[in-house]
Amino acid sequence: MIIKNKFILFFSLVLLNACSSVYLPSVPNTPLLNEKGQLNAGVHGSLHNNYNFNAAYALGSHFAFVGNHNRMHIDRDSKDIKHRSVELGAGYFGKLGGKQDQIMEFYAGFGRAKNERIFFEKDLHGSLIPFQTENATYDKKFIQFNYSSQKQDNLKLFNLSFDLNFGTAFRLNFVKTDDLILNGIKQANEDNVFIEPIFFTTLGLNENLKIQYTNGSNFGLKSRDFLNANNSIFSLGLIYTFKPQK
C-alpha cells in the first residue's frame, strides 16, 4: 500500500508539472494613440480573478510610453495561486492609408513577475494538505505590434448606436527565471520565447469610454518543465481616453 501511494503521488507530480506553468501572459496594451498628449487608461478582468491595469501616454506626435500591471489570485480547494507582474515600454505610433484611417503601433519594453503556487490534496481524513509548492520570479522583455482600422461599424441595440472596431496585436515575450524553487529546493532556471497573437474588439459607449474584449493564444518555442505556454488570454475591460485640450 505504501509503495502504491508513493507511485500515485509521483505520477500526480509528473502530471501536474506537465500541465502547469509559472508564466502568465498579461493583457497587452493596445491604446491605438493618434495624437500628442493623448492618455489612455484601462482595466481588464477575467473569470479567474485576473486583473490587468494598462496606461499609455503620447509624449510626442509619434512617440509614446506604455505601462502594464497584472495581478491574479486563485484560492480553491485544489490550489492557491498568486501572480503579480509589471511592464514598462516605449515606442512608435502612426496613421496609415490614404484616408489616414488606420493606426499601427510598435512597442518594446521589459518587465518583472512573481508567481506563487500551492497545490493541495486530501488526506485520509478529508483534510487538505499541501503536496507541492512552486515559487518563481522572472524577467521579461517584449516586442509588440498593434494594428486597427479606424473605420467604424455601427452596432444598434435598443434604438442606440455604438461604434464597433476590430484590431489585432502580435507580441513576442523573451522570459527567463532568476529564482525557481520547488518544494523549498532551488531548481535550474529556465527560459522561453512566447509568441502571442491577440485579437480585440472595442465597443464605444461614448467619445471617451469603450468596452474592449480581448482574446489570444500563447505558444512557447521551447519545451520546459515550468516555463511553458499553458495559459491563454480572455478578458473584458473598460478603456477611457483623455484627449488633449485644443
N, C-alpha and C positions, 0 to 999 in steps of 0.2 A: 504493500500500500504506500509506503514512504517513497519507494522508487517511482511508483506511478504518479504520485503527487508532484514529485520533482520534475518528472518528464512533462506533465501538464503545465507547470509553471514555466519551464524552459521554452516550451512551444508557444505559450502566451507571450513571452517576452520577444521572441523572434517575430511573431505575427504583429505585435504592437509596433516594433521598430520598422517593420515593412510598410506600415500604413500611417506612420506618424511623421510629422515634420515640425521642426522648431522655427522654420521660416514661414512668415505670414505676409502675403502681399498687401500693401495698403492701396486705398482708392487713389488713383493718380489724379494729380491736379490738372484740370482741363479748363482754365479760365477763359480762353479764347478772347484775349485782350485785343483791343483795336485802336486805342488812343492813349496818349501820355496822361498820366495822373489817374488812370482808372484803377480801382481797387475792387477785387472780388474776394468774398469770404463765403465759405460753405461748410456745412456739417452733413455727414453721411452716416447712415446706420444700417445694420443688418439684423436678422433674427437671432444671431449668435452673440448679442451684446458686444458687437464690434463697431466702434465709432471712429470716424476719421474727421479731422478738422483741417481744412485747406484754406490757404490765403495766397493771393498773388497781387503784386503791385507793379504797374507800368512806370518805371522810373524815367524812361525816355520814349521817343516815338516808336522805337523798335526793341527796347531793352527792358527786361522785367526780372523781378525776384519772385521766387515761389517758396512756400513753406508748407509742410505737412506734419500732422501729429496723429498718431494712431494708438488706440488703446482698446484692449479686449479683456473680458473676464468671464469665463465659463465655469460655473460651480454646479456640478452634478454629482450623482452618486458614484459614477464610474471615473470621473476625472475632475480636476481643478486646474484650469489653465489661465495664466495671466500673461499678457503681452503688451509691450509698450515700444513705440518707435518714434523717431523724429527725423525729418529730412529738410535740407535746405538746398536751394538750387538757383540758377540764373540762366537766362537765355534770350532768344530772339523771337519776336512775333511780327507778323506782317500780313498784308492782304494780297490776294491773287485774283486773276481773272480780269477780263475786260471791264466788267462792272464792279470790280473790287468787292465781290460778294462772297469771297471765300477767305478763310483765315487759317493760317498754319503757324505752328509754334514749335520751337526746338528748345529743350531744356536739358541741362546736365547738373548733377549735384552729388551730394553724399549724405549719408545718414547713419544712424546707430539704433540698435534694437536690443531689447532684453526679453527673454522668454522663460517662463517658469511653468513646469508641468508636473502634476502629481496624479498618478493613476491608482485606483483603488480596486480591491476585490473583497468579497465577503468571506469571513472565516466560517468555521463550523457552527458558530452561534449566531450567524447572520449579521455580525458587526463588520463595518467597513474598515479595512486596514490598507495602508499604502503599500504597494508592492513594487512601484518604480517611480523614481523622481528624475526629472531632467531639468537642468539649468543651463541656459546658453545666452551669451551676448555675442553680437556680430556687427561688423561694419558693412556698409552698403555704399556702392557707387552706382549711379544710374544715368542713362541717356534716354530721352523721351521725345517722341514726335506726336503732335496733335494736329488734327485736321477737321474742319467743319465748314459746310456751306451755310452762308447766312441767308440763303433763300428760304423763306419761312412758309411752311404749310399751316393751314388753319384746321384746328380741331374744334368742332362745335358740340357743346354739351349744355343742355338746359337753356337754350337760347343765348348762350355765351360763346364767344370765340376766343380760342387760345392759340398762341404761336407755338409751333412744333418744329424742333430742329433735331438733326441727327449728326453724330460725329464719331470719330474713331481716334484711338491713340495706340501707339506702339512703343513698348518700353523694354529696355534691357537693364537688368539688375545684376551687378557683379558683387557677390556676397561671400564673406569669409568670417568664420567664427574666430574669436580670440579667447574664448573661455567656454568649454563644453564639458559638463560634469554629469555623469550618470550614476545615480545611487551613491553620491558622495565621492566618486572616483573620477579623476580628471581623464578625459578622453583625448585622442588625437583630434586636432582641429580639422574642420572640413571647409571646402569652398565649392561654389557652384555658380553657374551663369544661368539666369532665368529669363526666358522670353515670354512677354506678357502682351498679347493682343487684347485690346479693350474696345468696347462699343458703348456709346452712351446716347441717351435721348433726353432732351430738355423740353419742358412744358412751361411756357411763360405765363405766369399768373398776372403780372403787370410789367411795366417797363423795366423794373429793377429786380423783381423776385421771380425765381424759377425753381421748378421741381426737376431733379435730374435722377434718372435711373441708369445705373452703371452695371455692366456685366462683362466678365472677361475670363480668359483661361490663363494657365500658368504651366510652362514647360521648362524642365531643367535639362541642361546639356550634359550633365554628369550624373552618374549613379552614386548616391550617397546613402549612408545609414540614417542620418538625422536631418541633413540639409537637402531636402528634396522638394518636389513640386506637387504636393497633395492638395493644396488649398487654392480655391478659385475666388473670384470677386463677384458678389451680388449685393448691391446696396441701393438705397433710396435716400436722396438728400435734398437739402434746400440750399440754393445759392443766391446771394444778394450782391448786386453790383452797385458800387458807389461811383457815380460818374463825376468827372471834374467840372468845376464851375466854369462856364463860358464867359 
